[in-house]
Amino acid sequence: MSQANDTYPPVPMQEGTRQEPRLLAAGPDAGWAQHLDTFGTWEPHTAGPGLLEELAAAGLTGRGGAAFETWRKATAAAGSGRKGMFPGRPVVVANGAEGEQLSFKDRTLLAHAPHLVLDGLMALAEALGGASTYVYAPAAGLPRVQQAISERPRGKRIRLVQSPETFISGESSAVVNMIAHGSAVPTDQRRRLSESGLNGRPTLVVNVETLAQVALIARYGAPWFRHAGTPTDPGTRLVSVSGPAPARDVVLEVPGGAQLSAVLEEAGMDPAALSAVLVGGYHGRWVRPAGHALSPVGPPARTARPGAGVIHALDLQACGIQATARMVSYLADQSARQCGPCMFGLPAMASVLNRIAGGETNHRLASELDRLGKLVTGRGACRHPEGTTGLVSSALEVFAPDFRAHLSGYCTGPGGAAA
């Protein structure tokens, strides 16, 4: 599977499909003129403080993983700034770090639609009373953003900060820590960033896709936004879809509540030829290919939380335990090593998973995974241990027959033998 590190996945035009493009409607490598031709001149339908009310009516949730209501985050930062609780103007940071290995939708968006992201960033900054603005993204994405800034009026006010290529570099407090001190590790937040973030100022860290959605809502309003999706999951979202060869890594724009099987088919995969799908990324969960809708709300039996918009499929020959063991080993290595659950709990979980994947026939290993998961959940300085535990828990459920097979000395994956 390619990681799409050096080249961006193709931009889908999707004419005639369930969802016409919104975020990528201007096409590949859209410059300022092409952006204006597609979306019109920058005259927001709703600007200033009224934008926050429009976001609430739209029901926009964050597209970076947590799916928190955007208007609530923005209102908290605006309220702290107006009350003068903390010094200085608010700060808005466009977060394009995307440290998740299987995610490439944000870098694709910054490459092909940077102006839509910048529109949303400036609109939200205005709604917060003239906030300072930053774009935080990996080195590969910054030249395209810099070019876009140079093309537009008032763009020079936006500052760029390079994010490291690490899994935790996009965590909100890690973003602020990197901008302030050059260290992209999470901090123990006794006070919310919306109250006291960068240099003690109310700070709003927003995923770049979320900002692009803000730009569309500012232009066209909440009713337009709700024309796509469902009442509980309105609008569209970008998803990074990857799977077994010869499937390509591709970014799709899908409506809220889209059926996972339909998204897989649109990406060129046959759900019947897949054993499981990782939805939400390394801090997501494994599900079966059919029977789930992509939505941040709803019962787990029928919905799969899209998280950071990652959809990664395994074919029928792949071993889910081996795949999960590789992921957990990576996550353990990506720890900030600031707390016990990360320093000791995650490596221990990775070790147990690798022992099972390698064919050790100790039936206590499965219960040991469960015990370790309970030990680290909710005890970390950030949500990294908890997210990793969720991945392992879903593997124990979805790959239960494979676990039993491994613990009995054989594997249902390639080659047939665990050892």
N, C-alpha and C positions, 0 to 999 in steps of 0.2 A: 504494500500500500504506500503510495506516495504521500508525503507530508505537506506538499504545496508550499514549501518554504521559499523557493526561488521564483516560482511562477504562480500567478493568481489563477484560480479556477475560472472557467468561462462564465460570462454573465448570461443567465438564461433570459430569453425574451418571453417565452411561455405564452405566445398568442394561442388562443383557443383552449387553454387549459382552465382549471378551476379559478385561477387568480391571475389577473393581469398585473404586470409589474408596477410597483409604486416606487420603492426605494431606489431601484436600479433602472427606472424608466428612461433616463437620459442616455443609457447605453454605455459601452466601454469607454473608459478614459475621458469622461465628460469634463470639458473645461468650462470656464465661466459663461461663454456665449452659449454653448450647448445646454448648460444648466438652465439659463434664463429662457431659452427657446422652449424647453420642456415644461418648466414650472412657473414661468412668468417672472416679472420683476419682483424684487423682494419687498412686497407690501403685505405684511401679515394681516390675516383676517382678524386676529386677536393679538394685541401686543401689551407690553407692560404687565402690571399685576393681574389684569384680566386673563392673561394666558394661563395662570394657575387654575382658575376656575374652569377654563376650557379643557385643560388636561384632566381635571377631575371628571368632567362630563364625558370625556372620551374613554376613560377607564384604562389609560395607558399604564402598563407595568414595565419595569426594567427588563431589558433584553440581555443583561450581562450575567445573569445566573440566579439572583435572589428573587426576581419578579416582584419586588416591592413597588407599591403604587408611586408613580413618579411625582404626582402632585403633592403627596404627603411629604416626601423628602424635600422638595423645593419649598413648600410652605414652612417647614421647620427652619430651614436656613434663612428664608426671608424674614420670618418672625424674629429670629435671634438678631438679625441685622437691624431691623426697625426698632426693637426695644433697646438697642445699645447695650445688650448684655455683655458683649465681647467687642474688643477694639477692631476698627478697620472695616472696610467694605467686605461683603461676602465674596467667595471664590467659587467659580465653576470650572471643573476639570473634565474634559472629554477623555474618557478612559478607553484607549484602544490597545491595551497591553496584550490581551489574548494569549496568556501563557499556556493555556490548554493545548496540548499537542494535537488533538483531533479537531481543533477549531480553526477556521480560516475565513469565516464570514466577515469579521470586523476588518481584517486586512484587505479583503476584497472590496468592502464598502469604502474604505479610505482610498483605495486605488482608483475606483471608478466613480464614486459620488462624494468626493470630499467636501464639495460646496454645500451639499444638503446637511452634512454633519456640522459645518461651520455656521450655517443658517440657524440650526437648532441651538448651538452653543451661544450665539449672540442673542437670540430671542430669550433664552432662559436667563442670561446675564442681565438683560434689560428688565425682565420681570422681577429680578432680585435687586433692582435699584442701581444698576450699573456695576455689576460684579466684575472682578478681575477674571481673566480667562486663560486657560492652559489647554494644550493638547498633549497627551501622554501616550506615546506609542513606540513600538520597536524601531530600530534604526532603518530597517527596510521600508517602513511606511512614511517616515518623516519627510523625505524629499518631495513626495507627491503632495503632502499637506502644505509644505512650504511654498510650492508652486501655486497652489490654490490660494493661499493667503496673499501672495504677491499680485494675484489677478483681481482682487476684490477691494472695494473701498473700505477703509478702516480696518483692514486685515492686520496691519502691523501691531495692533494692540494685543494680538493673541500670541502667547509665548509657547514654545515647543520644548518638551522634555523627553529625552529618550528613556524608554523602559527596558530593563534587562530581560533577557530571554529565559525567564524562570516561571514556574507554575504559579507561585504566590505573588508575583510582581503586580498583578492586577487587583489584589485585595485592597479595599478602599483605604484602610489606614496605611498599607504599604505604599500606595500611590502617593499619599500625602508625605510620608516619611522620605520617599525618594526625592520628591520635589524640594523638600525642606533641607534634607541632610545627606542626600546621595546614597541612601541605603533602603532598598526596596524590600523591607521586612515588616510584617504587621506589628502594630504596637497595641499594648493593652489599653483599650479605650474605656476609661472610667466615665468620660464625657463624650457624647456623640459628636461626630465630625460636623454635623449641622449646627452644633452649638459652638464648638471650638476645634478647628482643624488646622489648616496651614497658617502658621504664625499666630495661632490663637483666634483666627477669623472664622466665622461660619463658612463651612466648606461643603460643596455639593459635588460628589464624584459620580459621573453619569456615563454609562456605556455609550460608545459612539453610535450604535444603532438606535438606542433610545433617543439620542439627540436628533438623529435623522427623522425619527417618527415625530418628535416635537416640532420640527420644521414643517412637516406636512400638516399637522394639526393647526399650527399657527396660520398657515396659508388657507386651509380649506375648512377648518372647523371640526368639532366633535362628531356631528351627524355623518359627515363624509367618512371620517375614520371608521365609524361603526358600521358602514356598509359592508365591510369585510369581517369575517370571523363570526363569533357567537356572542350572545348577550353577556356571558360571563368571561369570555376571552376575546374581546373585540380587536379589530385591526389585523395586520399581517406580521410575520416575523421572518427573518432570514435564518436558514438552517444550513450547517455544513454537513454534507452527506458523504460518507465514505464506506467502502465495503470491499468484498473480495474481488480480485481481478476477474474479468477485465473491466469492472466498474471504475468509472472515473470519480475523482474527488470533485464535487460540484456544489455550488451555492444555489439554493432555491429560495424563493419567497413564497410562503404558504400562508393561508388564512388561519387565524386562531381556531383551535378545535379540529384541525385537519386530521384525518385518519392516518396513522403511521404507515399502514400498508399502502395507501395511495401515494404517500410521499416517496416510499421506496420504489414503487413502480415508476413514478415520474423521474427518478434518478437512474432508471434503467435496470433495476433489480427485481427479481421474482421473489416475493415473500415466501413462497412455498419452498424455495431452495435455500432458505436461511434458517439457522438454528436459534439465533437470538440477536437482539439489537440493543446496543448501549445508547440510552437517551439521556442527554444532559451533560455528557462528558465524564471525565474521571471522577467527578463528584456527583455523578448521576446514578442511574440504576439500569440493570439489565432487565429487559422485558422480552416477551415473545413477539414475533413480527406482526401478528394479527390481533385485533380486538382492543387496541388502544388508540385513543385520540391524544394529540399533542396539546396539552393545556396545563397551566400552572394551578388550576383548580379542578376538583373532582375526585372521585374515589380512585385509589391506586389500581383497583381491579380493572378499571375501564379507561383511565387516563395515565399518561406519562408526562411528567414535568419536563419541559424542553430545556430548562436551565439556561446554559450559555448557547443553546441552539445546535448542539452536537448530536448527530445520528450516525452511529457506526455499527455496521452489520457484520455478523459472522456467518460463514457458510456452514453447511451441514457436516463438513469434514473437520472443521476447526474445533479445538478443545477450549471450551469456555474457562476452565480452571487455569490452564496455562496462560490464556490471554489475561485473565484477572490477576494472576500472580505477577506478570510483567508490569501491569499497571500499578499495582500496589508497591512493588519494588521501586518503581519510578517515583511514586508519591512519597515514599519514605525517604528517598534520596533528596527530594525537593523541599523537605522540611526546613523551617527557619531555625530549628534547634533552640527554641527559646523556652520550651516547657517540656515537662516529663512525658506527656502523651505523645508529642512529636518525636522527641529524642529517643524514647525507649519503646513506646507502644506500637508505633507504625513499623519500625524495623522488625519487632517481634511478630506482628501480623504478617508481614512479608515473608519472614522466615518460615512460618507455619504453612502458608499457602504454597511456597516453593517446595516444601517437603512433601505436601500432598500431591502437587503437580509432578514431582519427581518419582512418585510411586511408593512412598513410605506407607506401609500398611498398619498404621496405628490409628485405631478407631477413635481415640480420644482427641485426635487433632481437630476434628470438626467442632467439638465442644470447646476446645481451647480457643479457636477463632471467635466463637461466640462470647467467651469470657473476656478476651482481650478487647473486643468491641465495646462491651459494657464498661470496661475500665477507662477507656479513652473518651467515650462520648460525653460531650458537654463539659470537658475539663481542660480543654486547650486554651491557649491565649487567643486563638482565632478559630475559625470553623474547619481548618484543614483536617484535624483528626476525625471530626464528626462526618465530614464529607467522604473521607476514605472508608470509614466504617459503614456508611450507607451503601457504597459500592460493593463491599464484601458481603453485606447482609443480602443484597439482591442476588449476588452470585450463589450464595448458599441455597436460596430459594429456587432460582430459575435452573441452576445446574445441579440440583439435588441428585438426579440419577448418575451424573458424571462423578460427583463426590463419592457416592457409594462405590462406583466402579473403581476409581483410583484407590480408595481405601481397601479394596479387595485385590489390588495388584494389576489391574488392567485399565486401559483408557479407551474410550469410544471415539477418540479423535484419530488423527493420522497415525498410521503404524499399528494401532490397536493396543500397544503395551504402554503402561505408565512408566515402568522402570526402564 
